[in-house]
Amino acid sequence: MRAWTLASRPVGLPNDNDFAMVEHPDAPLGADEFRVTNSWLSVDPYMRGRMNDAKSYADPFMLGEPMTGGAVGTVTESNNSEFPVGSKVLHMAGWRDKAVFGGDRMPPAGMPPVKLPELDVPDQHWLSIIGMPGGTAWFGLLKVAEAKAGEVIFVSAAAGAVGSTVTQIAKAKGMKVIGSAGGADKCAWVKELGADAVIDYKSDKVLPQLMAALKDMCEAGIDVYFDNVGGEHFDAALATSKEWARFAICGMIDVYNDFKAQPMQYLPMIIGKRIMIKGFLYPDFYAQVPEFNADMAALIQSGAVKGRETVKNGLEKTPEAFIGLFSGENTGKMLVKL
């Protein structure tokens, strides 16, 4: 097995020297164990927090130990009748080319491997639109924010893995969407996804663009903000909220590498407008994953939701793929193909 480890804890944006590849010999399988050869690996912004030696909702990566993350692979050797050879598996032993599960082994991140159901979707979609990013979008929009048809949704990082899915789900459910993305190409793609308006945060300040978009749409403000970014986007959302607006806080990539002071000019708006702000994590909704799977599969098969991936080829490219998240290198989900 070849696996990436954390060689040192990054200060600011990670670089290549913070990672090291290690090799472990393949041991014979024990009772009820099975070996998976990975074909797709996921890199995600939340992994940056796990690189710090600090308490958070996920345990930090240990220096010198194989890192973990979402992955899809195929069972290539098995002593486990529930996972026969040839089974496709979704699991959390990413950042490596092979992994062993079952028996007395504790699964990475406490999440047991799952055999992929037959839903006629490409394997990599289980790491994007019908996996954790897609579920995060669906649960955040529909369960946390309780968004409804006719409401105005503002989505930051709308060209990213989660934001692009939020945009498509919202349109499929009859909502109006303003998406924020960086650069003309990404903004054009978000518009293709069906967004009613798109703002380019790299071209000008967020707030005046958001206000102009609302004016063009003849809307008094936003009902829901789906936050992937934090910072200026969060403050602009506060400034343009309607009464009783709901904020679903998924991520704040703007501060993951640089713990700078956040603009909070419009924070008092929370009081008068009675804004609900709620952070959430995908694992909060494990019990409702079957409901998500069924609805998302129908949306995918109808063509209402489409996946797009930015793919790096080869295990060696995993750190590069991860670092690229913070410069906006990805459109849609960033993946590594083995």
Secondary structure as the mmCIF struct_conf table of DSSP 4:
data_model
#
loop_
_struct_conf.conf_type_id
_struct_conf.id
_struct_conf.beg_label_comp_id
_struct_conf.beg_label_asym_id
_struct_conf.beg_label_seq_id
_struct_conf.end_label_comp_id
_struct_conf.end_label_asym_id
_struct_conf.end_label_seq_id
STRN STRN1 ARG A 2 LEU A 6
BEND BEND1 SER A 8 SER A 8
BEND BEND2 VAL A 11 LEU A 13
HELX_RH_3T_P HELX_RH_3T_P1 ASP A 16 ASP A 18
STRN STRN2 PHE A 19 GLU A 23
HELX_LH_PP_P HELX_LH_PP_P1 ALA A 27 LEU A 29
TURN_TY1_P TURN_TY1_P1 ALA A 31 ASP A 32
STRN STRN3 GLU A 33 SER A 42
TURN_TY1_P TURN_TY1_P2 PRO A 45 TYR A 46
HELX_RH_AL_P HELX_RH_AL_P1 MET A 47 ARG A 50
TURN_TY1_P TURN_TY1_P3 MET A 51 MET A 51
BEND BEND3 ASN A 52 ALA A 54
BEND BEND4 TYR A 57 ALA A 58
HELX_LH_PP_P HELX_LH_PP_P2 ASP A 59 MET A 62
STRN STRN4 LEU A 63 LEU A 63
TURN_TY1_P TURN_TY1_P4 GLY A 64 GLY A 64
BEND BEND5 GLU A 65 GLU A 65
STRN STRN5 PRO A 66 PRO A 66
HELX_LH_PP_P HELX_LH_PP_P3 MET A 67 MET A 67
STRN STRN6 GLY A 69 GLY A 69
STRN STRN7 ALA A 71 SER A 78
BEND BEND6 ASN A 79 ASN A 79
TURN_TY1_P TURN_TY1_P5 SER A 81 GLU A 82
BEND BEND7 PHE A 83 PHE A 83
TURN_TY1_P TURN_TY1_P6 VAL A 85 GLY A 86
STRN STRN8 LYS A 88 HIS A 91
BEND BEND8 MET A 92 MET A 92
STRN STRN9 ALA A 93 ALA A 93
BEND BEND9 TRP A 95 TRP A 95
STRN STRN10 ARG A 96 ARG A 96
BEND BEND10 ASP A 97 ASP A 97
STRN STRN11 LYS A 98 GLY A 102
TURN_TY1_P TURN_TY1_P7 GLY A 103 ASP A 104
HELX_LH_PP_P HELX_LH_PP_P4 ARG A 105 PRO A 107
HELX_RH_3T_P HELX_RH_3T_P2 PRO A 108 GLY A 110
STRN STRN12 VAL A 114 LYS A 115
HELX_LH_PP_P HELX_LH_PP_P5 LEU A 116 PRO A 117
HELX_RH_3T_P HELX_RH_3T_P3 ASP A 123 LEU A 127
TURN_TY1_P TURN_TY1_P8 SER A 128 ILE A 130
BEND BEND11 GLY A 131 GLY A 131
HELX_RH_AL_P HELX_RH_AL_P2 MET A 132 PHE A 139
HELX_RH_PI_P HELX_RH_PI_P1 GLY A 140 VAL A 144
BEND BEND12 ALA A 145 ALA A 145
TURN_TY1_P TURN_TY1_P9 ALA A 149 GLY A 150
STRN STRN13 VAL A 152 VAL A 155
BEND BEND13 SER A 156 ALA A 157
TURN_TY1_P TURN_TY1_P10 ALA A 158 ALA A 159
STRN STRN14 GLY A 160 GLY A 160
HELX_RH_AL_P HELX_RH_AL_P3 ALA A 161 ALA A 172
TURN_TY1_P TURN_TY1_P11 LYS A 173 GLY A 174
STRN STRN15 LYS A 176 ALA A 181
BEND BEND14 GLY A 182 GLY A 183
HELX_RH_AL_P HELX_RH_AL_P4 ALA A 184 GLU A 192
TURN_TY1_P TURN_TY1_P12 LEU A 193 GLY A 194
BEND BEND15 ASP A 196 ASP A 196
STRN STRN16 ALA A 197 ASP A 200
TURN_TY1_P TURN_TY1_P13 TYR A 201 SER A 203
BEND BEND16 ASP A 204 ASP A 204
HELX_RH_AL_P HELX_RH_AL_P5 VAL A 206 ASP A 216
TURN_TY1_P TURN_TY1_P14 MET A 217 CYS A 218
BEND BEND17 ALA A 220 GLY A 221
STRN STRN17 ILE A 222 ASP A 227
BEND BEND18 ASN A 228 VAL A 229
HELX_RH_AL_P HELX_RH_AL_P6 GLY A 231 ALA A 239
TURN_TY1_P TURN_TY1_P15 THR A 240 THR A 240
STRN STRN18 SER A 241 ILE A 249
HELX_RH_3T_P HELX_RH_3T_P4 ILE A 253 VAL A 255
BEND BEND19 TYR A 256 ASN A 257
HELX_LH_PP_P HELX_LH_PP_P6 LYS A 260 PRO A 263
TURN_TY1_P TURN_TY1_P16 GLN A 265 PRO A 268
HELX_RH_AL_P HELX_RH_AL_P7 MET A 269 GLY A 272
TURN_TY1_P TURN_TY1_P17 LYS A 273 ARG A 274
STRN STRN19 MET A 276 GLY A 279
HELX_RH_3T_P HELX_RH_3T_P5 TYR A 282 GLN A 288
HELX_RH_AL_P HELX_RH_AL_P8 VAL A 289 SER A 302
TURN_TY1_P TURN_TY1_P18 GLY A 303 GLY A 303
BEND BEND20 ALA A 304 VAL A 305
STRN STRN20 GLU A 309 ASN A 313
BEND BEND21 GLY A 314 GLY A 314
HELX_RH_3T_P HELX_RH_3T_P6 LEU A 315 LYS A 317
HELX_RH_AL_P HELX_RH_AL_P9 THR A 318 GLY A 324
HELX_RH_3T_P HELX_RH_3T_P7 LEU A 325 SER A 327
TURN_TY1_P TURN_TY1_P19 GLY A 328 GLY A 328
BEND BEND22 THR A 331 THR A 331
STRN STRN21 GLY A 332 GLY A 332
STRN STRN22 LYS A 333 LYS A 337
#
